[in-house]
Structure formats: structure tokens, C-alpha cells
């Protein structure tokens, strides 16, 4: 539907995600008192590492997730760590975790003594013993992935932009937890919308920062975000044991160009920078209205 000063359009983008794989990552597992404590070289700051850590270890060690505790890694606990950035935590940290778990199982085999279960791994023997394993999983390969985004929006006669739909089609390798992967994508869409339409640092002519809080810098509310997310996860496993690929920053790469292109089509204008302010949109809207009179 298009009327004077009102337009609804969609923009499409394609991208490649190059996660930060090298040099690898560390993982440490300690078993004591029937509990399993885990450290990774990169800490969670909102990504919910505990979800994939517990899922991987529960499957690999054949133990319930309830006995697994995910600790915050630091230089006292780990001899080396690279960190959480570059869409790498589940991809690289997960590979390190599997290597540590398999070494732990070998230790558990050796530690059972002369019993009926000697020479084979059982979760019961693991939890009865005391073991510690730390590894640094070195990775030299690169595991890239492909994605596409479609953003549908409306611009009204006042210059107000409403995002109607954000559709994502991503190669995620093996989705360790599909619900969590989708949550990461939705969060990335929100961050991308903020980057394009809201977030900016304002300065006075003498260089003084005029933004006094995060809210002043331009954080979108729930009402500013789309109500319709369409997410299609393409499972194309990587060669790593768990098959994962990076995903955390995918939407922050793919959504901005799709959103900007939708705006350009709606307003028949060209935008060469972000953020695109309300004033930018309104000026383009008024120019479009004038051209239609």
C-alpha cells in the first residue's frame, strides 16, 4: 500500500559471518563430591553460556545437567583464555569443552581400579571420583557461514518508522539449542535496529558530550521493535565435534543493510551513514511528498 506521504517497503541483504576462531580456547573441568565444575576461557555477559555448556557436557559425559556448575573463568582458575567476542563462544569454547570432557572420561577409566567396570567409562565412576582436566583447544581453521535478512517497514507522513517484520535465514552449523539460537538472533535484530535508527553520541561545538545516560543515547523500547520475527535455521554442521558455527553477531551484520535499503525504497532517497535520525527521515519524507504533488 502506498499513498501520499506513506510507504511500506522491504529491504534484503546477504552477508558472510567470519567468527573469531583463532587461536582457540581453554576449558577446565573439575569433578569432586559428585559435582562437576566447569570454566571456559570466555565468560558470559548475556549470552547464556551455561545453556550450551551444560548441554554439551551432559551429552558427552552422560550425566544430568543438574550436577554441572558453570563458573566464571579468571586467571586464577585458567592458565590461558581468549574471551567472548567475535561470535566464537559456542563454536570454539564448545570444541575445547568436548576435548576436555573426552580427556576426563579417559582419566575416569584409569581411576576406577580393579572393578567390574575397569577399562570402560561410566558416569557413576566419574561422579564417585575426583578428577581435574584443563585443555587449550588450538584451532587454525576458519569456519564461516552465510546469512540473509529481510526487513519490512512502514514510514508514515510524520517520518515515524515502524519495523513490521524481521526475517532471518542463517547457516548456524549445528544448533546446540535452537531456542537459544533464535533468542540470539532476535537480540541481534534489536541491536541492529538501534544502531540504524536510534543510537548516537551527540557533542556540543566545543566537544562536550551531550549524552548523559544510555537512555539518552537512544535505546529502542519494545514498541519500537518488530512483533513479527521469521527465523529459519539452516543446519550445515562444521567439521568440529559438535558441529557448531558462530551466530551471535549475525543479525548485527545482516539487518542494518536490509533496514537501510527498505528505508531507501520507501523514501526514494539514498542514505550513506548511520544512525539515520528522525530528522533525516522526515526531510526525505517531505521531499518525497513534494515530488508527488
Secondary structure in CASP SS format (residue, H / E / C, confidence):
PFRMAT SS
TARGET T0000
AUTHOR 0000-0000-0000
METHOD secondary structure of the structure
MODEL  1
X C 1.00
X E 1.00
X E 1.00
X C 1.00
X C 1.00
X E 1.00
X E 1.00
X E 1.00
X E 1.00
X E 1.00
X E 1.00
X E 1.00
X E 1.00
X E 1.00
X E 1.00
X E 1.00
X E 1.00
X C 1.00
X C 1.00
X C 1.00
X C 1.00
X C 1.00
X C 1.00
X E 1.00
X E 1.00
X E 1.00
X E 1.00
X E 1.00
X E 1.00
X E 1.00
X E 1.00
X E 1.00
X C 1.00
X C 1.00
X E 1.00
X E 1.00
X E 1.00
X E 1.00
X E 1.00
X E 1.00
X C 1.00
X C 1.00
X C 1.00
X C 1.00
X C 1.00
X C 1.00
X C 1.00
X C 1.00
X H 1.00
X H 1.00
X H 1.00
X H 1.00
X H 1.00
X H 1.00
X H 1.00
X H 1.00
X H 1.00
X H 1.00
X H 1.00
X H 1.00
X H 1.00
X C 1.00
X C 1.00
X C 1.00
X H 1.00
X H 1.00
X H 1.00
X E 1.00
X E 1.00
X E 1.00
X C 1.00
X C 1.00
X C 1.00
X C 1.00
X C 1.00
X C 1.00
X C 1.00
X C 1.00
X C 1.00
X C 1.00
X C 1.00
X C 1.00
X C 1.00
X C 1.00
X C 1.00
X C 1.00
X C 1.00
X C 1.00
X H 1.00
X H 1.00
X H 1.00
X H 1.00
X H 1.00
X H 1.00
X H 1.00
X H 1.00
X H 1.00
X H 1.00
X H 1.00
X H 1.00
X H 1.00
X H 1.00
X H 1.00
X H 1.00
X H 1.00
X H 1.00
X H 1.00
X H 1.00
X H 1.00
X H 1.00
X C 1.00
X C 1.00
X C 1.00
X C 1.00
X C 1.00
X C 1.00
X C 1.00
X C 1.00
X C 1.00
X C 1.00
X C 1.00
X C 1.00
X H 1.00
X H 1.00
X H 1.00
X H 1.00
X H 1.00
X H 1.00
X C 1.00
X C 1.00
X E 1.00
X E 1.00
X E 1.00
X E 1.00
X E 1.00
X E 1.00
X E 1.00
X E 1.00
X C 1.00
X C 1.00
X C 1.00
X C 1.00
X C 1.00
X C 1.00
X E 1.00
X E 1.00
X E 1.00
X E 1.00
X E 1.00
X E 1.00
X E 1.00
X E 1.00
X E 1.00
X E 1.00
X E 1.00
X C 1.00
X C 1.00
X C 1.00
X C 1.00
X C 1.00
X E 1.00
X E 1.00
X E 1.00
X E 1.00
X E 1.00
X E 1.00
X E 1.00
X E 1.00
X E 1.00
X E 1.00
X E 1.00
X E 1.00
X E 1.00
X C 1.00
X C 1.00
X C 1.00
X C 1.00
X H 1.00
X H 1.00
X H 1.00
X H 1.00
X H 1.00
X H 1.00
X H 1.00
X H 1.00
X H 1.00
X H 1.00
X H 1.00
X H 1.00
X H 1.00
X H 1.00
X H 1.00
X H 1.00
X H 1.00
X H 1.00
X H 1.00
X H 1.00
X C 1.00
X C 1.00
X C 1.00
X C 1.00
X C 1.00
X E 1.00
X C 1.00
X C 1.00
X C 1.00
X C 1.00
X C 1.00
X E 1.00
X C 1.00
X C 1.00
X C 1.00
X C 1.00
X H 1.00
X H 1.00
X H 1.00
X H 1.00
X H 1.00
X C 1.00
X C 1.00
X C 1.00
X H 1.00
X H 1.00
X H 1.00
X C 1.00
X C 1.00
X C 1.00
X E 1.00
X E 1.00
X E 1.00
X E 1.00
X E 1.00
X E 1.00
X E 1.00
X E 1.00
X C 1.00
X C 1.00
X C 1.00
X C 1.00
X C 1.00
X C 1.00
X C 1.00
X C 1.00
X E 1.00
X C 1.00
X C 1.00
X C 1.00
X C 1.00
X C 1.00
X H 1.00
X H 1.00
X H 1.00
X H 1.00
X H 1.00
X H 1.00
X H 1.00
X H 1.00
X H 1.00
X H 1.00
X H 1.00
X H 1.00
X H 1.00
X H 1.00
X H 1.00
X H 1.00
X H 1.00
X H 1.00
X C 1.00
X C 1.00
X C 1.00
X C 1.00
X C 1.00
X C 1.00
X C 1.00
X C 1.00
X C 1.00
X C 1.00
X H 1.00
X H 1.00
X H 1.00
X H 1.00
X H 1.00
X H 1.00
X H 1.00
X H 1.00
X H 1.00
X H 1.00
X H 1.00
X H 1.00
X H 1.00
X H 1.00
X H 1.00
X C 1.00
END
